[in-house]
Structures are given as C-alpha cells and as structure tokens.
Amino acid sequence: MTINKKNVKSNKNKKVDKSKKFIYIGILCIIILALFIIYLLINKNSYSIVTIDVNPSIELKLNSNDRIVDYEVDDNFELLISDMNLKNTDIIVALNAIIGSMVRNDYINDLSNSVLVSVQNADVNKSLALENLLVKEIDDILKDSNIDGSVIGLTLSSSDSLTGVADANDISLGKAKLITALVQVNNLLNIKDLAKLTINELNLLLDTYTLDIDKLGNASSKQYIGEDRAKNIALNHASVDNPNMLHIEFDLDDGIMVYDVEFYSDNIEYDYEINAVTGVIIEYNKSFENSDDVSSGNNDYLSKEEVKKIAVDHAGISPSYVEIEFDYENGIAVYEIEFKYQNYEYDYEIDAITGEIYKSKKEYD
C-alpha cells in the first residue's frame, strides 16, 4: 500500500492549527476575565446602597452616577411603587417619587413624621457626602408636602457587623445600626422590642438617650398623651401640687412607649412610668431621702435584721456585707436588699410588713 505523505503532513498541520486556535481562545478568555476582575476592583467604590426606612423600607443600589441599577422592597412597600419603574432613574428623582408615595399613602404624616436614610459604600467619604445630600433632599420634599419632618442619616461600613441583627429581626441594616446604638447606651433596652418599633418611635428615644447621630428636625409626639397630661396624672396620683426638679422623657418598658416622670416633694423622690398612649400608670415608686428614719419609726415594719435574715436564708449563704434600703414600689412598703458572695450578686425585694419576697435575682458579677 502506498501512503500519501502530503495528506499526512496536511492533517498534522491542521491539528497543530486547531490546537493553537484553542490556546488562543483560552488566552483570550483569561484576558477578558482578568479585565473584568480589574474593572470590578476599580469600580468597587463606585456603587452605593441606599436604604429608606419608615416601616416599610426600600433598598436602592446606585451606580457611580447615582442612578438606580437595582432595588429591593419589603412586602408593605411593593404596593407603593407598583406603578414606578425606578431602574436607571437618578436618585433624587426617585426620592421624590418614593417619599411622595409614602406621604400620599399616609406612611408619613404629622403623627409619624420620621424617615431613616442609610448609605453604604466602600468609600467612606462618598457615603458621607451622599448621606448628607439625601437627608437634606428628603427634608425638602417633606416641607414641600407641608410636613414638618425629621430625617435621620446613617453611614454604614463593612465593619459594623449588623447582618445578624438585621436577619434575626427582619429589618434593614440601617435600622439594625440604630437599635444597636440605643442598646449600647442603655443595656436595659431589648433589641427585639426595639426592632418592633417604628422609625418615629425610635427617633423619640434618640432624644431621650442623646445619641450622636445626624438628623434634621424632631420626631412627632402628637399621637401620645403629651408631657403636660403625663405630668398631671403623676402629680394627681402622688397628691403633690408644687414639685421640685420635675423631669419628663420618653422611654420603652416591655415594648411599650412610656413617659418617665420624676420629681421631688418634701424630701421624697417620686418616679412614675405612664403609658404614653393610654395614660395608665404602669409603675410608680417613691423614695425617702432618709429611709432609715421612715422605716424605724413605724412598728408595723419588719426590722432590717429581720429582712436580712429572710434574704440570706433564702439564698442559703452567709455574706459579709448586706446593703438594705427602705422604699415604696407601687404604693407598697418594701426593703431592697443587695449583697455579693463568691462572684455572684444577689438582689431582693421584700415586703416591709409581711416579709414576702417579691423579687429575687442572682447574677454573675
């Protein structure tokens, strides 16, 4: 058999050319991928995430020109923007449409006038500049709608570690940062309770705890009974006409917005918690400046030694020092007892007449 050498050589050349072609394609793909990665790295700081919170909330993703490339809404917000096409819209134009819809649908009004806007960008300066711009713009939009609003501005960073709080409570990262800041100021506040509050309610608490957070305007308190009525409820209950050093502020008690009312009269300190909506007295307390004189002058009350024995017997220990104070809780005379033993702190509240233990708590110190 005769082999055609020209055909063999031709086939070999074709195989070599085909292999080179695949190599060139592979190299080209690598180059394209590398260029794409470089593009992403260069433009990483060009994208911003803006969240507008009122309950409901909307998250907007902006490109380097501050135009919306994508957005996500919660279930409540979806109906508000069902007739809007926000993609490729300038953020200022979109804000007018979004805030306008919130006002028309009564999510923002004279009773609930607060808006939270949070901005996230790898470039902190870009975030701050955009945050300031949006806060001012929203404030102007509300004024044009004849609403005396209050706008809170937050800048978020990757170091905030807020995802866990946001996911666990189904809230935005901005709201998660706001309630986390409140808890850091007062660890008696509960994150789950705070997460259920509206932005307006959280805004009222910001004034109580004086957080260093950017905002314009004051949160509306028109849906509550008001400070004057809360004051009168407390004074009438205490039968006090001319109090000294009276102080009233908003607070949160078991998830309920309350007025804390504090004042002095005749060497007695009065503390009241009043439901901010209904005016019902949730809790009240009066403390005497010299509680020893008060408790020792009444034969109906147990002595300090007697209540000390009740507390330490209940705890089953022998502490070296016990602190005891006489007080009133919701009109009931009680002894408040504290002592420490082996890295534990004990707290008791005992009826001054019957010796009944109303409260006992043991915490690792």
Buried (B, 14 or more C-beta within 10 A) or exposed (E): EEEEEEEEEEEEEEEEEEEEEEEEEEEEEEEEEEEEEEEEEEEEBBBBBBBBBBBBBBBBBBBEEBBBBEBBBBEBBEEBBEEEEBEEBEBEEBBBBBBBBBBEEEBBBEEBBBBBBBBBBEBEEBBBBBBBBBBEBBBBBBEEBEBEBBBBBBBBEEEBEBEEBBEEBEBBBBBBBBBBBBBEBEEEBBBEBBBEBBBBBBBBBBBBBEBEBBBBBBBBBEBBBBBEBBBBBBBEBBEBEEBEEBEBBBBBBEEBBBBBBBBBBEEBBBBBBBBBEEBEBBEBBBBBEEBEEBBEEEEEBBEBEEBBBBBBEEBEBEBEEBEBBBBBBEEBBBBBBBBBBEEBEBBBBBBBEEBEBBEBEEEEE
